Amino acid sequence: MFYLRHRYKSLNANFKLRTLVVQIGPNEKGIMATKKVADMVFANSELAKTYIEFRPSPPDSLIKKVIESVREKRPSPLQLCVDVGCGSGQSTEQLATSFENVIGVDVSPDQLEVARSRNTFKNISYREGSAYSIPVDSSSVDLVSVCAAVHWFDMKPFYAEVDRVLQPGGILACYSYHGCSPVYQGQSFRKEFLEIWDRLNEYWSEGHNHLRTDYSELPQLYSEDFLLRGFSVEQDVSLDTVIGYMWSWSALTKKRQKEGDEAADRFVQDCRDRLLSAMGTQETNPPMKRRYDYFLRLWRKPVS
């Protein structure tokens, strides 16, 4: 526990919440409109590395379903996928074998630096951009993918940009998860985990409410609209890994910024104590499994 606490104190010592201004397209007068984007999570290369260590990658079954959906109306070989909000590139890499080219797009140069440093695929490139200004040509994309990020977006300008870049028959695929389910000796402690999540409600963004409803309440983009569940990934971890995942939360970062290091440390220690008590173990870092249950929302652009 000391290692995690010390590590994240060091990470947050000089970490300030930043605001980015991005273009979201011309307004009704033809003037380029802009939008302020709170970048409290992504604009930090060290935090990007913790995402790689503590955040999951989508299950292969989910990626397979997405690709199958694209291939229903788009000719092979599939030419271009754009992964919006790609961060450190974990989900981007899973798409490389199915497209001639994959472009990861993110607002954070720091996240993109980490993604490029990890990239081993010749057909993946990373570009700075935003959900409202995707740096590709109109009608050029077979798939726009968004992993664990669309709940940060302003949907109206994002949908307009998706409609611009997608080819007819192309797919917008948005997928994520709502926290994790710690499993100890065969018993799930998801209820206790979600209670911890809810204790930070004042610090979660409004868009995070979409995670509670499995993206079912996202506004409709096209008439072909699918919501799919049942995609899971499970890992053998320890309690420290679950705690590390908590430290990567934007809400906890904001709590630390507002209330200070000691308040954040007390919160996390209390979370650890509650989980250990519920598990009924005297171990301080028991081995366990960590399960993430993903959901997937798909829209297909009309062919004509």
N, C-alpha and C positions, 0 to 999 in steps of 0.2 A: 504493500500500500504506500509506503514511503516513496518508493521509486516512482509510482504513478503521480503522486501528489507533487513531488519535487519536479518531475518532468513537465507537468502542466503549469506549474508556477513559472518555470523558466520560459515556456512557450508563450504565456500570456503577459509576461512582464512588460514587454514593449508593444503589446498587441492592442491597437486602437480600432474602434469601430469606424469604418470608412464609408463614404458615400460616393458611388460612381454615378456619372451622368451619361446616359446612353441615348442614342437617337432611336425614335420609334416610328419614323416616317413623317411625311408631310401632313399638316392639318388641312382643314377645309379651305384655308386661304393659300395653300401651296407652300407654306413655311415649314421648314423642318422642325418637328416637335421633339422635345427631349423628355426624359423621365429620370428622376433620381432613383437609384437602386441602392438600398442599404446592403453593404458588402461585409457584414460582420462575420461571415463564415469563410468565404472562399479566398479572400485576398491575403493569403499567408502561406508561404511555401512549407513551413514547418507543420502547420495544421493539415496541409495537403498530405504530408507523409503519414500523419496519424490516421487519416481517412483510409489510406492503403493498409495500415496495420489493423485497424479496428472496425472498419466498415465492410460489409459483405459485397460480393459480386453477384449479379442476378443468376438464378439457376439456369442451367443449359436448356431445360425444358421450356422455359419462358422465351429465351432467345430463339429456339427452334420454332415456336408458335408464331412469333413475330415474322420470321423469315418466310414461313409457309404462307402467311397472310399476304405478304408483299408479292410473292410469286404467283398468286392466284390471278392477278391482273397486269403484272409487269413482265415484259419479255426477259428471257435469260440471254446472256448473263446480266445480272443486276449491276447497274453502273455506279450509282452514288448513294451513299447513306451519310446523313449529317446528324451527329450526336450532339444535341444542344444541352448546355450545362454540363459538359463532359468532365469538369474538374480534373482529377489526376489521371483520367483515362481508363479506369477499371472496366467500365461497361463498354467503352469504345473498342477495346481490344477484342471483345467477344464477337464483334460484328465483322472483323477483318476478313474472315475466310468466305464470307457470303457476298461480298461486293468487290467490284473492280477498284473502287476508291472509297475510303471512309474519311470524313473530316470531323474532327472534334472541335467544338466551338465553346468558348467560355469567356466571361467578362474579366477574369482574373489572370493577369500575366504570370503571377506566382504559381497558380495551379497549372497553367500551361507549361511552365518551365519544368515542373515535376513530371508532367505527362510526357513531354518530349524526351526527358532524360531516361524514361523507362521504355520508350517505344522500340520494339524490335521488328515491327511490320513495315515493309516498304510501301505498302498501299495506304498507310494511315498518315495523315498530316494534321496539324493542330493550328487553328487560327483564332485570333482574338476577335470577338464579336459578342452579340447578345441575342436573346430570344426575340428582340424586336428589330434586329438588323443582322440577319444571317448572311455571312459573306460568300454567297454563291449566286449564280445566275437564276433568273426566273425559269420556272418549269424545267428544272434540271435534276430533281432529286426523286429517287424511288422511295426512300424511307427517311422520315425525321423521327429520331428516337430521343426520348428524354427519360433518364433514369434518376429517380429520387430528387427531382428538381422542379417539376412543373408547378408545385404548390408555392413556389416563390414568385411565379410569373403573374403579370397583369394579362389576363387571358385574351382580352379583345385585340390589342396590338400583336400579341403572339400569334393568335389564330390568323390574323391578316397576313402576317409574314409567312406562316406555314403554307397558307393558300397560294401565296406568290411563288414559293420555291418548289412545291410539289408538282410532279407530273400527273396528268390524269391517271387515275388508278393507283396512285401512290398512297402510302400509309403514314399517318401520325400515330406513334406508339408511345404511350406514357405509362411508366411502371414504377412501383415503389413498394414500401412496406411500412407498417406502423410499429416502430420499435421492434424488439425481439422477444422471444420466449425462452428464458433460462429453464433448462430441464436438468434436475438433479435426481439421480437414482430413479429415473423413469417418471418423475412427477414434474409437471409444468408449473412454473411460478409466474405465468404471464399476468395474472391478476395483480400480484404484488408489484410486478414491473410497471404495469400501466398506472398503478397508483403513484409510483415515483414520477412517471411522465407527467401526470396531472398536477403534481405539486409545483410544477414549473409553468403552469398555464399562463401566468402573467407575462412570461418571457417568450412563449412561442408566438410566431407570427400568425396572423389571421389565416393565412393560406394553409397552415399546418392542420387546420380542421378538416381539410380534404383527405388527410391520411386516416382520420377516424372513420370515414365513410368509403374507404377503398376507391377513391376518385369517382365514386358514383354520382356525385353532385357537381362535377365539373360541367360547364356548359357544353352543349352539343355543338360540334363543328360541322359534321356532314351527316347525312341520313343513315349511311352505313356506319353503325356505332355499336361497339361490342365491349362488354365488361367481363373479364375472365379472372377467376381466382384459382387457387389450388396449386400454386407454384411455390415450392419450399426448398430451402437450402439449410442444412444442419451441419454444424461444426463441433469438433471436440475442442473445448477450451477450458479455461479456469475462470473463477470469479473475477480475477484481476482483468481478464479480457472484457468481461461484461462491464466492469467499472470503467475501463479504458474507452469503451464505446460511449458511455455516458459523458465522459470528459470531452468527447468530440461534438457534443450537441451545441447547436447555436444558442439554445435557451440557457444552458449552463454558462456559456461564455458571457452572455449578457448579464446573468446574475452576478458573475464574478466582477464584471466591469462596474456594475451599479453598487453592489454591496461589499465588495472586497474579497480578497483571497480567503480570509478566515471563514467567512460566511459560506463560500463555495466548498471549502474543505469540510466544514461541519455538515453541510448538506450531503456530500458524497459519503462521508463516514457513516452518517445516519442511514443512508440507503444501503450501504454494505451490511450494517448491523441488522436492519430489517429483513434483508434477504437471508442472512445467516440464521436468524431466529426462525423464520418461516421454514427453512430447510431442516432445522433441528440438528445442526451439526456444530461441533466444537472446532472444526478446521477453520483456519483463517482464509485460505485460498483453495477451496475444494475444487476438484475436477468436475466438469459438467459438460453438457451440450448446450449449444446456442442455436435456436431455430428462428429463421426469418421467413415469414409467409408473405409472398409477393402477390400483388394484384396488377392487372394489366387493362388499360383502356385503349381501344383501337378505333380510329376513324379512317375510312377510305375516301379519297377524293373522287367525285364522279368522273366516269370515263368520258361522258359527253353531257 
